[in-house]
Amino acid sequence: MIIKNLMKKSIVSVVLVLNSFFLFAQTNEEKMIKEIYKSSLTNSKCYSWLDHLSNQIGSRLSGSASAEKAVQYTRAQMETLGFDRVYLQEVMVPKWMRGEKETAYILDNKSKTNVPICALGGSIATSKSGLIAEVIEVQSLEELAALGTDKIKGKIVFYNRPMDNEQIESFHAYSGAVDQRYDGAKEASKFGAVGTIVRSMNLRLDDFPHTGAQSYGDIPKSQYIPTAAISTNGAELLSKKLKSNSKLKFYFKQSCEQFDDVLSHNVVGEIKGTEHPDKIMVVGGHLDSWDLADGSHDDGAGVVQSMEVVNIFKNLGYKPKNTIRVVLFMNEENGLRGGKKYEELSLANNENHIFALESDSGGFSPRGFSLECDDAQFDKIASFTKVFEPYLIHSFVKGHSGSDIGPLTSKNIVKAGLKPDSQRYFDYHHAANDKFDAVDKRELELGAATMASLMYLIDQNGIDTKQ
């Protein structure tokens, strides 16, 4: 009996010690997360960095002089942050220029109504005098194919399927509509269309046309047709007028041009891990933007938040166990060349990436993370919810992480994308109002702190891997 009682007391003591150790560890993590948020909200540089990118440099379309200025600016700023090294990765990128501002109008019974449009990225120009033709409205690529050549030849195809307003997650609404923008011109050309107009990828009704990438695929250059986005208000008006006059005509003029590829760079800053220097954790966003505005949400916010992660660690004196790289990718918007080049060099150097975090969903209030990983890895990261609860970070889901980190193929890598509140994102996405004044300083800093917190937790706890 005495021996049994001693055994019970020993077991209880061990359990109490383990529980105390666990609580101590959790308390330390909670304290560190609190310090991370405090540092970001009181001592950050990300908003001033974004101010410079947006207001001093401006739009940063791949291959442009301003994109090169952004490379040099962010490189210089990272060199002040105490990285072990900061360097550039050469990458050839496409160069497309919009040219003079586009014009368009609806010609209905000799009455002209101007509407806002913008050329889609990679489109060819119209003739110098512009293009005018009858219009046929479709809701999908499938409807286009069903109509066939007889009804489409010689006309401008008007794609008018709205983003689905019933979707709570606005990125789901975007993915459900964007095929008409990306593939619309290519598919319409196959049936003899002379041009395409696409309803802007935008949930609200306004007068801002939203650009974005489109592709001619593998069709011959002789079959390329000009393609542009029309504002949502313009799309509503055109659709309404077509219902009363199916023979009306649409005119648009654009002078965009595609040039040969040019040299650009990814910007990389690296801090060697104190315990596992061979294990690499990436945090990044894309440095390029579309040319209609400053690209403050897409993706100036992600760029400066990624840089801020290291600024926070520097301010707190935190030395990571694993190697951390801040990677500012070039050419996400119209080619993904930067992400592909980073992976190419990673494979050539036999590098081992264990974690990658991307911010490319705007600088709005953070809500959680979208994760690409197996179930065990997901469960481990989702277990961090307790320390995130005081900061209203609650959404840990499986899903797309980010386009630039998408090409990474290291064994057992976990990829994560910051999930901000998405309800306002597509009001600005690829449009002329994506400017510095659309970004809230506090929301931007909260996002940076959330990213730094996850980087810290992964660095401390590691990644579970399959045997």
HELIX and SHEET records of a PDB file:
HELIX    1   1 ILE A    2  ASN A   43  1                                  42    
HELIX    2   2 CYS A   46  ASP A   51  1                                   6    
HELIX    3   3 HIS A   52  ILE A   57  3                                   6    
HELIX    4   4 ALA A   65  MET A   78  1                                  14    
HELIX    5   5 LEU A  141  ILE A  152  1                                  12    
HELIX    6   6 SER A  170  SER A  175  1                                   6    
HELIX    7   7 ASP A  179  SER A  189  1                                  11    
HELIX    8   8 LYS A  221  GLN A  223  5                                   3    
HELIX    9   9 THR A  232  SER A  244  1                                  13    
HELIX   10  10 SER A  296  GLY A  300  3                                   5    
HELIX   11  11 ALA A  301  LEU A  316  1                                  16    
HELIX   12  12 ARG A  337  ALA A  348  1                                  12    
HELIX   13  13 ASP A  375  ALA A  382  1                                   8    
HELIX   14  14 THR A  385  PHE A  388  1                                   4    
HELIX   15  15 GLU A  389  TYR A  391  5                                   3    
HELIX   16  16 TYR A  425  TYR A  428  1                                   4    
HELIX   17  17 PHE A  436  ALA A  438  5                                   3    
HELIX   18  18 LYS A  441  ASN A  461  1                                  21    
SHEET    1   A 8 ARG A  85  MET A  97  0                                        
SHEET    2   A 8 GLU A 257  ILE A 271 -1                                        
SHEET    3   A 8 ASN A 322  PHE A 329 -1                                        
SHEET    4   A 8 HIS A 276  HIS A 286  1                                        
SHEET    5   A 8 ASN A 352  GLU A 358  1                                        
SHEET    6   A 8 VAL A 414  PRO A 420  1                                        
SHEET    7   A 8 PRO A 366  GLU A 372 -1                                        
SHEET    8   A 8 SER A 395  LYS A 398  1                                        
SHEET    1   B 8 SER A 111  ASN A 114  0                                        
SHEET    2   B 8 THR A 103  ASP A 108 -1                                        
SHEET    3   B 8 LYS A 249  LYS A 253 -1                                        
SHEET    4   B 8 LEU A 131  VAL A 138 -1                                        
SHEET    5   B 8 ILE A 156  TYR A 159  1                                        
SHEET    6   B 8 GLY A 195  ARG A 199  1                                        
SHEET    7   B 8 THR A 227  ILE A 230  1                                        
SHEET    8   B 8 ILE A 117  ALA A 119 -1                                        
END                                                                             
